Amino acid sequence: MRHRLLEGVLAVVAMLLGSFFLWTSISEGDGWPILVEVVAGAVAVTALLLLRRSRPVTLAFLLIPMGLVFGLPMGATPIALFAVALHRPARIAAGMTALHSLSLTGFYLAVLGPTRLFYESVTFLVLLHVILVAVAMLVRSQRQLVHSWSERARQAEQGQQLRIEQARLAERERIAREMHDVLAHRISLLAVHAGALEVRRDAPDTEREAAGVIRQSAFEALEELRGVIGMLREPVVDDRPQPTLADVPALVDQSRDAGEQVDLDLDATGPVPAGVGRHAYRIVQEALTNARKHAPGARVRVAVTGHAEQGLVVEVGNPLVAGGPVLPGAGAGLVGIGERVQLAGGRLEHGPTTTGEFHLRAWLPWTP
């Protein structure tokens, strides 16, 4: 919109200048030849300003013969060729330049004949147009290169956003699977106990009927839970029990067996709720994976502390490694940790410290 407004203003200025030259020519009594040339020049310059982007080839086709017949302003035809090379493919620009060069050669040959002035004039004008077109092609290629870089940057940003969203969905899927395993186990126990109460002979009829309702409701809730969780995740066959806080030392030992240097400080007072311990395990697991990717060989410190009144705090730190081999990563690990902590109602802090380390701290509420 801004370019069109500028072009309109320039076109008006060109028309005003053309009108001024027209009035001057008429007042000086130069006659119709000058009048025709001034009008042709004003039309050419105005068209050049308005059509150099949208119709550069058509404009060049019109200005080439007009320039030879009417002697348009010196820059009109070269600028038209420049616009063709700037806004159209190279083969079209080369063709228009060749056409104009042939036209110039024929025109000057007819006017001057095979004289020295003819050869000098044609050589100078052809070289001038070739240089202008070459510069325009260079500008066009540079613009295309910048546009390509911008497009790649935009696609890379979109890809990063997509990977982050996939990481969030994957973490939610894993949490959904954990919820299914834990809740299904508890609801199944509830149904079993209700069924046992239902078949007791010494129980009153009202209690047996209530136990039957509880058993039936538990089974229905279990089926609904499976349906809802099934919509949130893809079916995964995994019969392993869900990890707890007590499994963190084994997780650290696995990292040590793989050659990593990991220090563990596990100090949680009191029985940690299963859900909180499961979240803590997953946070430590993902943090160790991140340290393995971004700081291979560095010593990692893991601390899990807390109690019922304070909540559970998970801290993982490792030195920042500069210039070392780094495994590729999409930055999705921290996204998954953040999603898990947020769903658990906790807080997450992470980033480099002033001591040259990367530090992660997650706080989880002590809720059963």
N, C-alpha and C positions, 0 to 999 in steps of 0.2 A: 504494500500500500504506500509506503514511504517513497519507494522508487517511482511508482506511477505518478505521485504528486509532483516529485522533482522533475520528471520528464514533461509533465503538463506545463509547469512553470517555464522550463527551458524552451518548449515549443512556442509558448506565447511570446517570450523574449525574441525568438528567432523571427516570428511573424512581424513583430514591431520593428525589428531591424530591417527586415525586408521591405516593410511599408515605408520606412525612412529613406532607404536607397531608391525605392520606386518614386517617391515624391521628389527626391533630389534629381533623378534622371529626367523626369518630366519637366521640372522647372528649368533645367539647363538646356532643354530642347535637344537631347541626344537622339530622340526618335524611337521608333518601335523596336529596332534590334536590341537596344539596351534594355528597353522595357521587358521584352520577352526573356532576356537573359536573367534579369533581376527576379522576375516572377518564377522562372524555372529554378533558380538558385534558392529562393525562399522556400518553395515547395520541397525541394530535395533535402534541405537542412531540417525542415519540420518533420518530414517523413523519417529522416534518419534518427531523429530524437525519439519519435514515437514507436517505430517499428524495428529498432535494431535488436531487440530481444525476441519479440514474438515472430517477426517475419524477416529475418536477416537475409535469407536467400532471395526471396522475392524483391526485397529492397535493392540488393546488389544487382540483380538482373535489370532493374529499371534505371539505376544510377550509372551503370557502365555505358550504355549508349547515350544517355542524357549528358554525361560528362564529356563525351567526345563531340556531341553536336552543339551543345550550348556553352561548353566551357564552364562547368560548375566550379564553385569554390574549391580550392586546391585540396582540401582535406576530406571532402564529402565521400568520394569513391574509396579512398584508402580506409577511411573509418568504417565504411560499409563492409569491406572485405575483412577488416579486423573483427567486426561484430559476427560475421559468418564463422570465422575461425574460433571465436570465443564461445559461441553458443551451438555450433553444429559439429558433427564428426570431422576428422581430419581429411577424409577423402573428398568431402563436399567442399571444404575450404581450399584444398589443392586444385580441384576442378575449376572453382570460380576464379582463383588466381591465374591459372593457365588461360582461361577464357579472356580475362581482362588483359593479360600480357599480349595475347594474340591480337586483341582489338587495338591496343596501343600501337603495336608494331605495324599493323595494317594502316592505321590512321596516319601515323607519322611518316610512313613510307609514301603514302599518297600525297601528303602535304610537302614534305621536305625532299623526297627522293633519296636514293642511296648515297647520302653525303655523310661527312664526318659528324655534323651536328645531329643527323638522324641516329647514328650508332651511339653517340654519347647520350642523347636524350632517352632513347629506348633502354639502354643499359642502366642508366641511373634510375629511371622510373620502375623498371622491372625489379631491380635489386631492392628498391625502397618498399615495394609491395610485398616481396618475398620476406624481407626482414620483419615487416609489420605482422604478416600472417604467422611467421615463426614465433614471434613474441606472444601473439594471441594464443597459439597452440600451447606454448609453455605455461601461460597463465591458466588456461583451461585444464591442463594436466595437473597443475598444482592445486587448483580448486577441487578437482576430482579426488586427488590424494587426501586432501584435508577432509573432504566429505566422507571418504572411505574410512579414515581414522575415527571420525566422529561416529560413524555408523557402527564400527567395531566396538568402540567404547560403550555405545548405547546397548548393543547386543550383549556385551560382557556384563554390564550392569543388570540387564534383564535376567541373564543367566544366573548371576549371583543371587538376585532376589528369588528366582525360582528354586535355587538350591537351598536357600534359607527356609522358604516355605515348605519344601520337601522335608527338610530336617525337622521343622515343627510338627508336620503331619506324622513323620516316622516316630517322633518321641511320644506324641499323643497315642499313636497306635500301640506302642510298647506299654504305655501306662494303662491303656484300655485292656490289653492282654493280662497285665498284672492284676487289675481290678477284677477281671473275670475269674482268674484262678483263685484269688483270695475270697471274694464274695461267694463264688460257687461252692467253695469248700465249707464256708460257714453256714450258708443256707441249706446245704445238704445235711450237715450235722443237725440243724434245727428240724428238718423234715424227719430225720431218723428218730430223734428223741420224741417228736410229736407222734410218730407212728408207734413207738414203743408204749407211750402212754395210752394211745387209743386202744391197744389190744390187752391192756391189763384188766383182768377180771374183777379185781377188787376196787377199781376206780369207779366213782359215781358216773351215771349215764351222761350227766351234763358235762363233766370233765372229759369224758371220752368223745363226746360230740365236738367239744371245743378243740380237743387235740386233733380230731379228724379235719376240722376246718383249717387249723394251723398247718397240718401236713399238706393238705391240698393247696393252700395258698402259697406255701413254700415252694412246692413243685412248679406252680404257675409262675411265681416270681423268678425261679431259676430259668424257666424256658424264656421268659421275657428278657431276662438279663442276657442270655445267650444270643437272642435275636438282636438286641440293641448293640451289644459289643461286636457282634458279627458284622453289623453294618459299618462300624467304625474302623475295622481292620480287615486285612486279608487273612484267610485261613492259614495258620501256621501250626505245624505239628511239633510241639515242644512239651514233653512231659517232665522236664526238669523242674524241681521246686524253685519258687521265687527266692532270690537271695535276701539276706538280712544283714544287719550290721556285724553280726558274728562272722560273716563270710569275708569281711574286708581283709583280715590278715592273710587268708588264702589267696585273695586277689593280689595283694602286694607280693606274696611269695612267687606267684606266677610271673610277675614283672621282674623280680630278682633273678629267677631262673632263666629269663630271656636276656640277661646281661645288664639290666638297668640297676642303678643305684637309688634305692628308695628307702627313706627313713619313715617309720610309722609311729605315731603317738595316738593311741586309742584310749581315751579316758572319758567314758560316758557312765555317769552314776545312775544306778537304778535300771530296771527293765525298760529298754527302748521299745516303743510301739513298733509293730511289724512294718507298717506303712512308712514310718519315718526312717527306720533302718534300711528299708528297701530303696528309698530315695537317696539316702546317703551313700549306699553301695554304688548306685548308678552314677552319682556325681563323681565319686572317686575313680570309678572305671573310666569315665569319659575324660576326666582331667589327666589321668595317666596316659591315655591315648594321645591327647593333645601334646603332652610333654614329650612323648616318644616321637611325634611328628616334627615338632618345632624346636626341640632342644635335645636332640639325640646325644646320649652319653653324659648328660648333665645330671647332677644329683637332685632328686626330687624329695621334698618334704611333705608328708601327709599327716594332718592332725585332725582328729575327730573328738570333740569334747562337748560336754553339756550335761544338763540334768532337767528334771521335770519343770522346774520353775524358770529356768533360763532358756530352754530350747536346745536344739542340737546345732553345733557349728562345725562345718567342714571347711578346712583350709588346705590348699595345695599350692606349693611354691617351687619354682625352679629358676636357675640363672638364665638370663637371656643369652643366647648363643649368636654371635655375629660372624658371618662368613663361613659357617660350617654347613655341612650337607643337611638339607631340610627336606623331609618327605612332603609330597604335595598334599594339600588339603583345601577344602572349600569353605572353611570357616563355619561349618555347620555344627561342630561339637559344642561350642559355647552357646549356640542358639538352642540346641537340644537341652542343655543344662538349664538355661534360662526358662525354657518352656516348662520343664519339670518343676523347678523351684516356684515359678509363678502359680502353677496349678496346685501346688502343695501349700500355698499361702505364705511362702517365705520370701527372702531377699537374697539377691546375688550381686556381688561386686567382683570385678576382675580388671586387670590391666597391669602395665609395667609400673614398677616402683622406683623411687629415687636411688635405691641401692643396686639397681641393675638386675632386678628379678621380675619375673611375671608371677603375680599373686592372685589367687582365686579364693574367695570367701563366700560361702553359702550358709545362710541361717534358715533352719527349718523349725516350725512350731512343734512343740511336744504334744501332739494330738493323737489319741488312740485311733 
